[in-house]
Amino acid sequence: MSVLTLRLAGPLQAWGASARFARRTTESAPTKSGVIGLLAAARGMERGDDEALARLAVLRFAVRIDQPGTRIRDFQTAHHADTDKSMPLSERYYLADAVFVAAVEGQDALLDELDTALNHPVHPPYLGRRSCPPAHPVRLSLHHGAGLTEALQEEPWQAAAWYRKQRRKDATVSLTVLREASPDEPDGDLLRDQPLSFAAEHRRHALRTVVTTTVDVPNPSAASAPRSLPRHDPFAALEEESA
């Protein structure tokens, strides 16, 4: 088994697990459906190819919250191209200045394929919506022989430098991990973001169980130990002159 890790960082992100009419919300962290969609786009998978999607959907998923960001709301207007009539006001939510490390676990051959696809994507990646491009290449590392928790433990803290400095007194930081439950972990939160079909005419998602844990990682911005100052004797020079 292998684990592929991705850095999801950008000015704006939007990871919606549900949408009602003109109101589109966002979860507080990337969804499995959104990340699987990113990987599928990198491979050039057709939206209606449910068989290819099923191969990706079996991957176990986890996400580490390195920098939670701020939820913001945006109002958008639009007009019909033919009639120029106004469409209903759209209310959309985003995460601003957030940074996450997502991880998918699966067979070595499949993860090798996905790693290659991220390095040479057929379609460019985006962070939940096409209006949310990533600030950096999303591919981080490919961990052979590691599980989700181990891979997320090994990845350095990816938060912005200004955010890390707020914790400079801490040598290590405890980061929240939202991990897909294994079969022997029945307890957890249910989230409807297990992708079954991305086809526009019948998008379907199932429930999956998510457990919340933490991992401790080093803080590269931690303040070093204070240096000891040399002892200053203001009368030493006078004593030398009188000697």
MIPATOR-565755 format. One line per field, with one value per atom (N, C-alpha, C, CB): atom name; residue in one letter; z, x, y. Coordinates in steps of 0.001 Angstrom, whole numbers. Each point is the difference from the previous one (the first is absolute). Glycine has a CB too. Layout:
REM residues N
kollo (CA/...)
fidren (A/...)
Z (Z/...)
X (X/...)
Y (Y/...)
END
This chain:
REM residues 243
kollo (N/CA/C/CB/N/CA/C/CB/N/CA/C/CB/N/CA/C/CB/N/CA/C/CB/N/CA/C/CB/N/CA/C/CB/N/CA/C/CB/N/CA/C/CB/N/CA/C/CB/N/CA/C/CB/N/CA/C/CB/N/CA/C/CB/N/CA/C/CB/N/CA/C/CB/N/CA/C/CB/N/CA/C/CB/N/CA/C/CB/N/CA/C/CB/N/CA/C/CB/N/CA/C/CB/N/CA/C/CB/N/CA/C/CB/N/CA/C/CB/N/CA/C/CB/N/CA/C/CB/N/CA/C/CB/N/CA/C/CB/N/CA/C/CB/N/CA/C/CB/N/CA/C/CB/N/CA/C/CB/N/CA/C/CB/N/CA/C/CB/N/CA/C/CB/N/CA/C/CB/N/CA/C/CB/N/CA/C/CB/N/CA/C/CB/N/CA/C/CB/N/CA/C/CB/N/CA/C/CB/N/CA/C/CB/N/CA/C/CB/N/CA/C/CB/N/CA/C/CB/N/CA/C/CB/N/CA/C/CB/N/CA/C/CB/N/CA/C/CB/N/CA/C/CB/N/CA/C/CB/N/CA/C/CB/N/CA/C/CB/N/CA/C/CB/N/CA/C/CB/N/CA/C/CB/N/CA/C/CB/N/CA/C/CB/N/CA/C/CB/N/CA/C/CB/N/CA/C/CB/N/CA/C/CB/N/CA/C/CB/N/CA/C/CB/N/CA/C/CB/N/CA/C/CB/N/CA/C/CB/N/CA/C/CB/N/CA/C/CB/N/CA/C/CB/N/CA/C/CB/N/CA/C/CB/N/CA/C/CB/N/CA/C/CB/N/CA/C/CB/N/CA/C/CB/N/CA/C/CB/N/CA/C/CB/N/CA/C/CB/N/CA/C/CB/N/CA/C/CB/N/CA/C/CB/N/CA/C/CB/N/CA/C/CB/N/CA/C/CB/N/CA/C/CB/N/CA/C/CB/N/CA/C/CB/N/CA/C/CB/N/CA/C/CB/N/CA/C/CB/N/CA/C/CB/N/CA/C/CB/N/CA/C/CB/N/CA/C/CB/N/CA/C/CB/N/CA/C/CB/N/CA/C/CB/N/CA/C/CB/N/CA/C/CB/N/CA/C/CB/N/CA/C/CB/N/CA/C/CB/N/CA/C/CB/N/CA/C/CB/N/CA/C/CB/N/CA/C/CB/N/CA/C/CB/N/CA/C/CB/N/CA/C/CB/N/CA/C/CB/N/CA/C/CB/N/CA/C/CB/N/CA/C/CB/N/CA/C/CB/N/CA/C/CB/N/CA/C/CB/N/CA/C/CB/N/CA/C/CB/N/CA/C/CB/N/CA/C/CB/N/CA/C/CB/N/CA/C/CB/N/CA/C/CB/N/CA/C/CB/N/CA/C/CB/N/CA/C/CB/N/CA/C/CB/N/CA/C/CB/N/CA/C/CB/N/CA/C/CB/N/CA/C/CB/N/CA/C/CB/N/CA/C/CB/N/CA/C/CB/N/CA/C/CB/N/CA/C/CB/N/CA/C/CB/N/CA/C/CB/N/CA/C/CB/N/CA/C/CB/N/CA/C/CB/N/CA/C/CB/N/CA/C/CB/N/CA/C/CB/N/CA/C/CB/N/CA/C/CB/N/CA/C/CB/N/CA/C/CB/N/CA/C/CB/N/CA/C/CB/N/CA/C/CB/N/CA/C/CB/N/CA/C/CB/N/CA/C/CB/N/CA/C/CB/N/CA/C/CB/N/CA/C/CB/N/CA/C/CB/N/CA/C/CB/N/CA/C/CB/N/CA/C/CB/N/CA/C/CB/N/CA/C/CB/N/CA/C/CB/N/CA/C/CB/N/CA/C/CB/N/CA/C/CB/N/CA/C/CB/N/CA/C/CB/N/CA/C/CB/N/CA/C/CB/N/CA/C/CB/N/CA/C/CB/N/CA/C/CB/N/CA/C/CB/N/CA/C/CB/N/CA/C/CB/N/CA/C/CB/N/CA/C/CB/N/CA/C/CB/N/CA/C/CB/N/CA/C/CB/N/CA/C/CB/N/CA/C/CB/N/CA/C/CB/N/CA/C/CB/N/CA/C/CB/N/CA/C/CB/N/CA/C/CB/N/CA/C/CB/N/CA/C/CB/N/CA/C/CB/N/CA/C/CB/N/CA/C/CB/N/CA/C/CB/N/CA/C/CB/N/CA/C/CB/N/CA/C/CB/N/CA/C/CB/N/CA/C/CB/N/CA/C/CB/N/CA/C/CB/N/CA/C/CB/N/CA/C/CB/N/CA/C/CB/N/CA/C/CB/N/CA/C/CB/N/CA/C/CB/N/CA/C/CB/N/CA/C/CB/N/CA/C/CB/N/CA/C/CB/N/CA/C/CB/N/CA/C/CB/N/CA/C/CB/N/CA/C/CB/N/CA/C/CB/N/CA/C/CB/N/CA/C/CB/N/CA/C/CB/N/CA/C/CB/N/CA/C/CB/N/CA/C/CB/N/CA/C/CB/N/CA/C/CB/N/CA/C/CB/N/CA/C/CB/N/CA/C/CB/N/CA/C/CB/N/CA/C/CB/N/CA/C/CB/N/CA/C/CB/N/CA/C/CB/N/CA/C/CB/N/CA/C/CB/N/CA/C/CB/N/CA/C/CB/N/CA/C/CB/N/CA/C/CB/N/CA/C/CB/N/CA/C/CB)
fidren (M/M/M/M/S/S/S/S/V/V/V/V/L/L/L/L/T/T/T/T/L/L/L/L/R/R/R/R/L/L/L/L/A/A/A/A/G/G/G/G/P/P/P/P/L/L/L/L/Q/Q/Q/Q/A/A/A/A/W/W/W/W/G/G/G/G/A/A/A/A/S/S/S/S/A/A/A/A/R/R/R/R/F/F/F/F/A/A/A/A/R/R/R/R/R/R/R/R/T/T/T/T/T/T/T/T/E/E/E/E/S/S/S/S/A/A/A/A/P/P/P/P/T/T/T/T/K/K/K/K/S/S/S/S/G/G/G/G/V/V/V/V/I/I/I/I/G/G/G/G/L/L/L/L/L/L/L/L/A/A/A/A/A/A/A/A/A/A/A/A/R/R/R/R/G/G/G/G/M/M/M/M/E/E/E/E/R/R/R/R/G/G/G/G/D/D/D/D/D/D/D/D/E/E/E/E/A/A/A/A/L/L/L/L/A/A/A/A/R/R/R/R/L/L/L/L/A/A/A/A/V/V/V/V/L/L/L/L/R/R/R/R/F/F/F/F/A/A/A/A/V/V/V/V/R/R/R/R/I/I/I/I/D/D/D/D/Q/Q/Q/Q/P/P/P/P/G/G/G/G/T/T/T/T/R/R/R/R/I/I/I/I/R/R/R/R/D/D/D/D/F/F/F/F/Q/Q/Q/Q/T/T/T/T/A/A/A/A/H/H/H/H/H/H/H/H/A/A/A/A/D/D/D/D/T/T/T/T/D/D/D/D/K/K/K/K/S/S/S/S/M/M/M/M/P/P/P/P/L/L/L/L/S/S/S/S/E/E/E/E/R/R/R/R/Y/Y/Y/Y/Y/Y/Y/Y/L/L/L/L/A/A/A/A/D/D/D/D/A/A/A/A/V/V/V/V/F/F/F/F/V/V/V/V/A/A/A/A/A/A/A/A/V/V/V/V/E/E/E/E/G/G/G/G/Q/Q/Q/Q/D/D/D/D/A/A/A/A/L/L/L/L/L/L/L/L/D/D/D/D/E/E/E/E/L/L/L/L/D/D/D/D/T/T/T/T/A/A/A/A/L/L/L/L/N/N/N/N/H/H/H/H/P/P/P/P/V/V/V/V/H/H/H/H/P/P/P/P/P/P/P/P/Y/Y/Y/Y/L/L/L/L/G/G/G/G/R/R/R/R/R/R/R/R/S/S/S/S/C/C/C/C/P/P/P/P/P/P/P/P/A/A/A/A/H/H/H/H/P/P/P/P/V/V/V/V/R/R/R/R/L/L/L/L/S/S/S/S/L/L/L/L/H/H/H/H/H/H/H/H/G/G/G/G/A/A/A/A/G/G/G/G/L/L/L/L/T/T/T/T/E/E/E/E/A/A/A/A/L/L/L/L/Q/Q/Q/Q/E/E/E/E/E/E/E/E/P/P/P/P/W/W/W/W/Q/Q/Q/Q/A/A/A/A/A/A/A/A/A/A/A/A/W/W/W/W/Y/Y/Y/Y/R/R/R/R/K/K/K/K/Q/Q/Q/Q/R/R/R/R/R/R/R/R/K/K/K/K/D/D/D/D/A/A/A/A/T/T/T/T/V/V/V/V/S/S/S/S/L/L/L/L/T/T/T/T/V/V/V/V/L/L/L/L/R/R/R/R/E/E/E/E/A/A/A/A/S/S/S/S/P/P/P/P/D/D/D/D/E/E/E/E/P/P/P/P/D/D/D/D/G/G/G/G/D/D/D/D/L/L/L/L/L/L/L/L/R/R/R/R/D/D/D/D/Q/Q/Q/Q/P/P/P/P/L/L/L/L/S/S/S/S/F/F/F/F/A/A/A/A/A/A/A/A/E/E/E/E/H/H/H/H/R/R/R/R/R/R/R/R/H/H/H/H/A/A/A/A/L/L/L/L/R/R/R/R/T/T/T/T/V/V/V/V/V/V/V/V/T/T/T/T/T/T/T/T/T/T/T/T/V/V/V/V/D/D/D/D/V/V/V/V/P/P/P/P/N/N/N/N/P/P/P/P/S/S/S/S/A/A/A/A/A/A/A/A/S/S/S/S/A/A/A/A/P/P/P/P/R/R/R/R/S/S/S/S/L/L/L/L/P/P/P/P/R/R/R/R/H/H/H/H/D/D/D/D/P/P/P/P/F/F/F/F/A/A/A/A/A/A/A/A/L/L/L/L/E/E/E/E/E/E/E/E/E/E/E/E/S/S/S/S/A/A/A/A)
Z (0/0/0/1229/-1837/-57/356/-1759/2065/306/-823/2355/-3068/-767/740/-2193/2462/728/-940/2123/-1855/-820/897/-1757/1301/706/-674/683/72/-519/647/-365/-365/516/-1114/1709/-1379/-986/642/-1802/1084/562/422/-1436/603/291/-264/-574/1407/-214/283/621/-1203/240/-147/-841/1933/13/459/471/-1386/343/7/-963/2039/66/-319/1698/-1752/-327/-566/1819/-2631/-584/-215/-1127/1499/-171/-807/2192/-3396/-860/-213/815/-425/-256/1179/-1500/2500/1179/-4/1323/-1468/-54/1157/-2514/3405/1203/-227/1442/-419/-32/1343/-1686/1640/1227/539/-779/2012/614/-420/1933/-2725/-481/-1324/2375/-3190/-1281/161/-877/-58/3/-838/315/-54/-811/-1446/2008/-2206/-1355/-770/813/-152/-665/-368/1241/-344/-265/-1054/2350/-2288/-1034/-1355/1699/-1718/-1240/-540/748/138/-411/-641/1853/-1225/-536/-1332/2338/-2422/-1244/-1138/1320/-1039/-1026/-440/957/-17/-348/-940/2207/-2046/-867/-1313/2034/-2153/-1216/-68/-1107/2251/54/-443/1852/-2642/-413/1184/-2344/2383/1144/169/-325/-764/86/80/-1244/1413/56/1431/-1928/2270/1367/333/-134/-858/253/420/-1670/989/375/1356/-2427/2696/1290/1138/-1123/915/1047/403/-872/-84/295/926/-2222/2083/869/1332/-2039/2019/1201/1121/-1467/1140/1049/809/-1417/967/759/1355/-2140/3192/1314/38/1128/-461/-68/1396/-2145/2247/1244/-365/1346/-453/-229/1327/-1953/1904/1172/-128/282/773/-27/506/357/-1287/365/302/-1413/737/179/-336/-583/1584/-243/-893/2185/-2269/-844/599/-1953/1139/434/-998/1143/-642/-879/-405/1109/-2404/-497/-898/130/-309/-815/-1156/2013/-3175/-1206/-669/-307/-131/-773/-1468/1963/-2834/-1426/-788/321/-1391/-894/-1391/1360/-2160/-1369/-831/799/-2117/-941/-1033/343/-820/-1102/-1260/1025/-1736/-1179/-1105/579/-713/-1101/317/-658/1844/340/832/-94/649/860/1279/-2035/2379/1245/1169/-1234/2350/1186/544/540/-140/670/1507/-1878/2646/1458/607/51/980/713/594/506/-733/479/1228/-2335/3359/1252/117/1133/-1172/10/1134/-2478/3081/1123/-408/1641/-1074/-299/1289/-2328/2244/1048/-531/955/-226/-407/821/-659/-18/646/810/93/-639/668/-653/596/211/-494/590/-209/-671/429/-643/281/379/-605/-116/969/-2198/-249/-316/-840/1150/-236/-471/1742/-2729/-466/88/-1555/2005/214/-909/2390/-3056/-873/-502/-657/-358/-572/-652/-368/418/-495/-1461/1621/-2474/-1435/-273/-496/1159/-213/503/196/968/541/-873/2313/-2908/-933/-1204/740/-1249/-1131/364/-815/1997/426/232/1044/-519/215/-1332/2051/-3059/-1333/-578/-362/587/-529/625/-384/1665/646/-517/2025/-2400/-569/-1432/1474/-2182/-1391/-185/-832/1452/-19/-1381/2390/-2734/-1239/142/-492/1613/312/1254/-1057/1122/1159/1269/-1522/2656/1261/510/543/241/684/1350/-2192/3085/1405/249/690/-1229/224/-1082/2382/-2835/-1093/-995/1532/-2767/-1035/227/-1583/2404/322/1108/-705/1165/1130/-406/1620/-2329/-385/1193/-2337/2355/1092/-147/192/935/-7/-308/1652/-1473/-225/-673/2014/-2578/-472/1134/-1689/1404/1073/431/-870/21/325/1075/-2335/3421/1054/-52/1424/-1003/103/-259/1644/-1977/-115/1042/-2485/3435/1111/-238/1593/-1869/-179/1349/-2313/2528/1231/1225/-980/806/1134/-21/-18/1178/108/27/1222/-1164/-20/1155/-1112/2324/1168/-58/1344/-1739/-67/-1040/704/-1858/-1043/444/-1726/2375/456/1167/-765/1509/1073/-567/1493/-2631/-591/-767/-150/-370/-819/857/-1611/1208/743/35/-664/1661/138/-1208/2545/-3250/-1245/143/-1133/2347/188/-458/1925/-2243/-431/1123/-1558/1179/982/1043/-1740/1295/955/1005/-1743/1305/908/974/-1767/1280/878/1099/-1908/1588/994/1192/-1830/1632/1132/1045/-1533/1129/915/245/-805/686/78/1386/-1762/2760/1323/130/921/-1878/61/-908/505/38/-807/-927/1830/-1402/-825/45/428/-1446/-51/-202/-927/1517/-132/-1051/2418/-3503/-1129/-99/-1213/951/-119/-1310/1394/-1311/-1167/-82/154/-1315/-271/-890/216/343/-686/-249/1058/-2257/-318/900/-2390/3012/969/-690/1472/-796/-476/409/166/-725/326/1484/-2210/2984/1430/833/-357/-308/700/-383/29/582/-392/481/32/1027/564/-723/2213/-2415/-663/-575/-528/-198/-632/-1419/1417/-1839/-1349/-918/920/-2091/-986/-1369/1359/-2074/-1309/-1077/789/-876/-1023/-604/1201/-1098/-657/-1443/2200/-3193/-1367/-640/-223/-388/-761/-1484/2000/-2315/-1397/-72/-587/-380/-259/-1219/1022/-1621/-1188/314/-842/-25/272/173/-1289/575/64/1213/-2458/3133/1193/955/-1363/1873/995/1252/-906/1410/1169/967/-1391/2683/1053/1120/-580/1195/1123/1297/-1523/2630/1298/292/814/-93/511/1427/-2331/3100/1400/145/723/16/194/1491/-2098/2459/1390/107/392/737/231/954/-391/-46/820/-105/-340/890/-104/-246/1532/-2120/-136/450/-1931/2508/439/-1000/2431/-2922/-963/499/-1928/1538/434/-581/170/583/-438/-500/1651/-2966/-514/404/-1902/2393/405/1509/-1989/2691/1454/384/223/814/478/606/432/-741/570/1454/-2261/3000/1416/130/544/402/148/316/781/-1442/244/1295/-2476/3215/1243/-329/1265/-644/-236/914/-691/224/866/1178/-1983/3143/1206/-199/1465/-1154/-181/1365/-2161/2331/1239/-342/1010/-650/-387/637/-265/1320/673/-443/1946/-2850/-416/-677/-262/-600/-713/975/-2044/3062/980/824/106/212/779/-817/1251/-2592/-848/-87/-1317/1285/-99/1302/-1654/2759/1292/365/740/-1442/315/-452/-201)
X (843/-843/879/-1833/1307/704/-964/1583/-1007/-792/544/-510/-376/358/-524/-49/931/-408/-32/983/-1926/-203/-78/-1200/1799/-121/-1093/2453/-3490/-1132/27/-1387/1929/156/-267/1679/-2382/-298/-753/-49/-122/-742/-1412/1348/-2012/-1359/-141/-876/63/-368/-1487/2329/-2958/-1423/-248/-657/300/-196/-1424/2469/-3390/-1404/-428/-429/-233/-597/-1482/1698/-2268/-1415/-217/-685/-332/-353/-1506/2268/-2886/-1445/-254/-485/-28/-399/1174/-2382/2227/1039/957/-1596/1483/869/977/-1816/3108/1022/974/-232/236/820/1347/-2086/2916/1266/221/959/-380/414/1249/-983/1351/1172/1308/-1431/1347/1193/-347/860/136/-265/-785/2090/-2992/-800/675/-2091/1724/538/-449/-2/-1257/-521/804/-2278/2612/736/1414/-1373/2052/1374/34/641/-1587/-77/-281/-818/-19/-253/1259/-2337/3161/1265/918/-216/297/845/-543/652/-1976/-612/270/-1777/1723/280/1455/-1782/2679/1421/250/602/-1372/149/-753/264/-1090/-775/-1233/2078/-2598/-1165/-1254/1069/-1906/-1259/-960/333/-1137/-896/-1000/251/-706/-998/572/-1469/2781/636/-66/1541/-2690/-200/921/-2368/2746/882/1386/-1285/1812/1298/-83/582/-1703/-176/0/-1292/656/-66/1394/-2234/3159/1369/689/113/-458/586/-742/741/-2035/-817/346/-1809/2455/343/1210/-939/1641/1133/-467/1185/-432/-307/556/42/-783/283/169/-1290/2184/170/483/522/-759/468/477/-1605/2746/571/-212/1727/-2210/-288/1231/-2494/3283/1222/-264/1286/-2258/-353/-1489/2383/-3260/-1446/-602/-109/725/-543/-1237/908/-1546/-1175/-1136/1472/-2652/-1157/-543/-567/388/-533/-1201/2290/-3104/-1217/62/-1337/889/34/-1374/2482/-2942/-1238/350/-1245/613/295/-1287/2004/-1882/-1136/363/-754/-257/220/-1232/1533/-1348/-1081/-55/239/-1442/-152/622/-2121/2900/703/-956/1898/-3043/-922/-967/182/-744/-1038/512/-1620/2832/592/-807/927/-1769/-750/883/-2158/1916/801/-350/140/885/-190/-50/1187/-1686/-83/1368/-1970/1967/1231/588/-842/2133/673/840/38/-167/744/1000/-1969/3251/1029/994/-264/682/933/1345/-1919/2985/1354/813/-138/1282/1020/1153/-672/1035/1097/1247/-1643/2807/1305/63/253/-793/48/1068/-2454/3014/1007/-313/1774/-1818/-281/1002/-2452/2657/744/-979/2265/-2617/-894/833/-1820/1269/712/-975/1711/-1292/-785/877/-1399/789/722/-570/490/399/-464/1140/-1896/1605/998/1133/-1779/2977/1184/-149/1372/-1860/-82/-911/415/-1567/-940/579/-1912/2548/572/1150/-660/1425/1051/-611/1441/-2567/-687/-473/-721/144/-510/1145/-1983/3093/1164/500/627/-567/413/-993/1142/-2431/-1032/90/-1478/1800/114/1197/-1093/2136/1179/-243/1453/-2363/-317/-1526/2264/-3007/-1475/-583/-21/-1021/-739/-817/-103/-579/-764/589/-2109/2177/609/-813/953/-286/-716/-624/1566/-2602/-587/-517/-620/428/-301/-1499/2222/-2919/-1438/-847/493/-134/-702/1025/-1913/1488/929/492/-1149/448/444/1041/-2225/2664/932/1262/-1942/2864/1240/935/-229/1071/970/1142/-589/1188/1124/1320/-1223/1269/1220/-371/1138/-172/-276/-583/1868/-2901/-695/734/-2140/2986/672/1055/-415/363/1008/950/-1615/1148/889/-773/1444/-694/-541/690/-491/-287/538/-292/-309/1330/-173/76/991/-1887/14/-466/1826/-2570/-487/-1524/2116/-2701/-1433/-325/-224/-1063/-423/594/-2105/1984/494/1509/-1890/2615/1456/435/172/-829/367/-255/-517/-611/-312/885/-2351/2848/945/1352/-1180/1552/1314/44/350/-1484/12/258/-1587/2509/244/-1248/2415/-2453/-1105/12/98/-1232/-74/-613/-174/-130/-616/931/-1311/727/787/930/-1859/2958/995/-602/1772/-2640/-591/-893/90/-722/-869/829/-1791/2886/848/628/464/-148/650/-906/1347/-2658/-913/182/-1634/2239/229/1493/-2124/2926/1451/478/195/-1036/387/-101/-756/71/-233/986/-2441/3194/936/-735/1683/-2856/-846/-1423/1479/-2252/-1394/-871/636/-1809/-965/-1026/338/-406/-867/-1145/1953/-3140/-1185/31/-1310/938/-86/-1411/2469/-3093/-1296/259/-1265/1115/410/-1185/2248/-2261/-1046/147/-88/-1006/50/284/-1596/2349/228/-1197/2538/-2676/-1160/-171/275/815/-106/-219/1468/-1774/-275/-1411/2492/-3515/-1366/-441/-514/1136/-412/672/-351/-405/538/-1129/2118/-1755/-981/-277/763/-2004/-392/26/-1425/2018/68/-342/1759/-2671/-420/924/-2417/3601/947/775/202/-761/587/-508/151/689/-506/-416/1476/-2659/-503/-79/-1290/984/-59/178/-1515/2324/184/-797/2275/-3054/-771/-949/166/-202/-799/-1472/1642/-2156/-1430/-393/-27/989/-351/1191/-1669/2108/1070/-502/990/-187/-410/1168/-1700/1380/997/-602/1088/-268/-424/610/-205/-260/535/1294/-2331/3214/1195/236/1012/-265/263/1371/-1456/1486/1230/307/-438/1681/441/993/-353/341/866/1119/-1927/3163/1172/949/-245/1436/1026/1354/-1314/2204/1402/865/-522/1664/944/1149/-615/883/1092/886/-1442/2723/911/-407/1849/-1556/-252/1305/-1913/2078/1261/234/-208/-831/148/146/-1335/1561/121/1209/-1094/924/1100/1085/-1589/2832/1118/191/1111/-372/249/750/51/-417/673/1483/-2155/2993/1425/359/417/531/440/935/-227/1/811/1221/-2050/3188/1193/-240/1490/-876/-153/752/-231/-418/609/339/-1291/2558/462/437/740/-1520/316/1295/-2442/2950/1206/1273/-1433/1281/1178/1034/-1444/1003/959/735/-1454/781/639/1044/-2105/1789/932/1273/-1945/1787/1166/913/-1365/777/784/767/-1667/1049/647/1073/-2123/2089/962/1399/-1823)
Y (-1200/1200/1251/-1246/2301/1277/1123/-890/2050/1194/1158/-824/1501/1192/1217/-1277/2244/1200/1197/-926/1830/1186/1225/-1358/2452/1278/816/-34/364/753/1386/-2126/3087/1359/987/-769/1851/1027/1141/-1720/2812/1139/-386/1522/-2357/-433/-1492/2286/-2941/-1394/-138/-824/-187/-250/-1494/2316/-2957/-1450/-288/-421/483/-166/-1454/2226/-2634/-1333/50/-665/1867/158/1397/-1637/1771/1292/41/204/887/150/1270/-1218/1022/1098/962/-220/1479/1001/161/1178/-2019/95/-1170/1184/-876/-1032/195/-167/-797/96/-696/74/-61/-725/-671/1618/-2819/-654/702/-2215/1907/636/-661/625/-1709/-699/-672/-380/55/-656/-1298/1017/-1271/-1218/-1071/1349/-2591/-1101/152/-1525/1896/172/1039/-634/1748/1060/-417/1634/-2344/-421/-1106/628/-1560/-1038/642/-1687/2726/714/663/372/178/612/-1046/1706/-2895/-1063/-516/-635/525/-466/971/-1161/2461/1002/-72/1478/-1705/-107/-1174/1020/-2087/-1176/161/-1412/2449/183/-864/591/-1004/-870/743/-1300/644/599/69/-866/1930/201/-1143/2454/-3030/-1066/-1400/1476/-1620/-1315/-529/601/-1204/-486/-1169/753/-1541/-1138/479/-1372/2389/550/693/289/366/658/-1007/1808/-2957/-1017/-473/-715/710/-416/998/-1153/2431/1019/113/1235/-1477/201/-971/835/-1977/-959/454/-1822/2851/517/518/597/-912/572/1418/-2293/3168/1434/581/157/819/761/1389/-2094/3041/1368/581/307/370/660/1501/-1835/2453/1431/748/-406/940/721/1468/-1582/2162/1413/118/846/-706/-125/1072/-1055/2213/1051/654/-1207/2050/760/-204/1716/-1986/-178/1378/-2230/2431/1269/-269/1065/-32/-119/987/-741/293/817/-37/-458/1630/86/170/1002/-1801/63/210/-1492/2255/240/-492/2005/-2331/-471/327/-1860/1850/256/-1122/2494/-2772/-943/596/-943/135/500/429/-1487/808/279/1143/-2392/2365/975/1164/-1844/1715/1020/214/1096/-2074/91/-427/-441/1088/-309/-1377/2441/-3169/-1280/237/-1240/264/181/292/-1538/2358/317/-1265/2312/-2533/-1202/326/-938/112/176/-1150/1193/-867/-1031/234/-271/-828/62/-599/-144/729/-446/-51/984/-1685/54/831/-2270/3304/877/-314/1803/-1815/-196/-1291/2471/-3532/-1306/-872/169/-1084/-941/-1377/1844/-2845/-1367/-950/541/-1676/-1105/-1160/764/-1123/-1122/-1230/1543/-2722/-1248/-1064/600/-1384/-1143/-1247/1470/-2562/-1254/-1071/626/-1399/-1057/-853/1430/-2237/-892/787/-1721/1142/692/418/-1302/412/295/1184/-2405/2436/1105/1312/-1597/1568/1235/501/-725/-189/413/714/-1934/1429/626/1404/-2265/2400/1299/990/-1139/644/859/552/-1328/474/444/994/-2188/1937/896/1386/-1975/2056/1309/778/-940/228/673/457/-1387/715/352/-69/-896/1798/-98/281/691/-1454/250/1275/-2474/2628/1211/636/-958/2278/654/-239/1740/-1860/-202/1294/-1863/1719/1146/-457/1100/-161/-305/47/937/-1912/-124/629/-23/1215/682/520/647/-484/443/1427/-1528/2280/1358/18/836/-2020/-90/-769/81/570/-688/-130/880/-1907/-141/993/-2419/2780/940/-700/1417/-2746/-767/-1320/1071/-1774/-1358/-840/180/-955/-706/-1267/917/-1475/-1249/245/-865/62/90/-1183/1260/-2438/-1159/-1286/1236/-2268/-1351/-861/278/-804/-777/-1476/1947/-2731/-1440/-699/130/-1064/-787/751/-1260/2335/800/53/1386/-1145/199/1485/-2178/2489/1398/791/-703/174/734/191/-921/-128/94/1042/-2416/2415/956/1435/-1728/1960/1353/412/-314/-653/308/424/-1636/1050/276/1310/-2434/2889/1212/1238/-1089/1955/1248/878/-99/962/953/929/-113/212/746/1400/-2184/2607/1313/1115/-910/2064/1157/459/698/-49/424/936/-251/1179/940/-718/1791/-2892/-742/-836/-65/-518/-807/846/-1540/2801/846/295/1003/-1132/182/-1100/1122/-2242/-1121/-212/-1075/2142/-158/-442/1742/-1643/-470/-1513/2173/-2817/-1441/-737/405/-1336/-795/-953/166/-643/-849/531/-2009/1687/413/-1229/2266/-2244/-1083/400/-720/-39/323/-1006/1031/-528/-843/-784/1635/-2905/-876/-568/-579/725/-614/-1205/2221/-3411/-1226/-913/177/-772/-967/-1215/801/-1206/-1085/-1326/1246/-2095/-1362/-866/282/-1492/-839/-286/-1007/1006/-284/1264/-1979/3097/1259/475/621/-1189/367/1371/-2388/2895/1276/1161/-1110/2176/1181/834/-1231/2272/872/-471/1931/-1795/-390/1214/-1861/1699/1070/-592/1269/-607/-500/579/-209/-370/457/-1169/2190/-3405/-1159/-21/-1314/1635/171/-1327/1997/-1982/-1139/317/-735/1994/423/1504/-1929/2370/1424/456/-145/-729/355/1145/-2360/3368/1196/-324/1332/-2342/-297/-832/117/-742/-788/-106/-1307/2429/-33/-719/2160/-3066/-776/-154/-1229/1328/-167/-839/2218/-3036/-830/533/-2013/1472/381/-762/503/136/-668/478/-193/-582/314/653/-1925/3026/773/69/1366/-1667/110/1153/-2491/3175/1157/-380/1574/-1378/-280/1191/-2519/2389/1046/-648/1528/-757/-404/1171/-1597/1303/1026/85/-391/1601/209/1133/-811/800/1066/1355/-1688/2725/1367/618/232/-47/552/1447/-1549/2222/1399/148/662/-1774/68/843/-2257/3061/847/-871/1909/-1599/-753/402/-164/-648/299/1320/-2465/3313/1293/-170/993/-197/-75/728/-139/-443/641/1162/-2189/3331/1189/-13/1294/-786/47/939/-480/139/814/1310/-2066/3181/1321/607/336/-5/634/1420/-2236/3273/1369/520/386/-1021/498/-729/596/-1552/-776/877/-2007/2928/863/907/-56/589/873/-772/1396/-2628/-810/-279/-1051/838/-256/1226/-1642/2880/1206/288/881/-1230/288/-1032/1083/-2221/-1069/367/-1683)
END
